Amino acid sequence: MHCIAKVILTMNLKDHIRSVPDFPKPGILFYDISTLLSEPKAWRYCIDQLSETVGDQKPDLLVGIESRGFLTAAPIALKLGIGFALIRKEGKLPGKTISYNYELEYGSDTIEIQADAIKAGDRVVIMDDLLATGGTAAATVELLRRVDADVISASFIIELTFLKGRDKLLVPASSLIAYND
């Protein structure tokens, strides 16, 4: 009898995230996933890790938040053999849309989803690259609930834990990378 061992490689994804000081304004440290995207082994590892986490939840559909959430949700939906829907800023989607207005720390914003993107009762996972203050992710949960989706969780590559965005979400959240300051 031959035994074939599956080799599980681990990777520190933080090694593939570029920190950009004072972007988009002074005092902000921006975590840029462009360097992760440009490294195929790191990007594959990231997608595989997110796919495992999300796949275990058995969603019907993944919902990506504009625009970097599209980068994670679309390939994972394809890998899992499930659907993908987009949350976009107002006026960016064709056809009939459903809108949600929400307040942010610096003003207000509006997000939309196409009216026929989700069927009532669909089990959905929200995806984005980064969870910071949680405003847009929390608004996405509310918008999806308005269209009768069963929002089962939210998943992110990066979480800025010191901003406590997870506290605003009314669903479980997971992230691959955490920055604590």
Buried (B, 14 or more C-beta within 10 A) or exposed (E): EEEEEEEEEEBEBBEBBEEEEEEEEEEEEEBBBEBBBEBEEBBEBBBBBBBEBBBEBEBBBBBBBBBBBBBBBBBBBBBBEBBBBBBBBEEEBEEEBBEBEBEEEEEEBBBBBBEEBBEEEBBBBBBBBBBBBBBBBBBBBEBBBEBEBBBBBBBBBBBBBEBEBBEBBEBEBBBBBEBEE
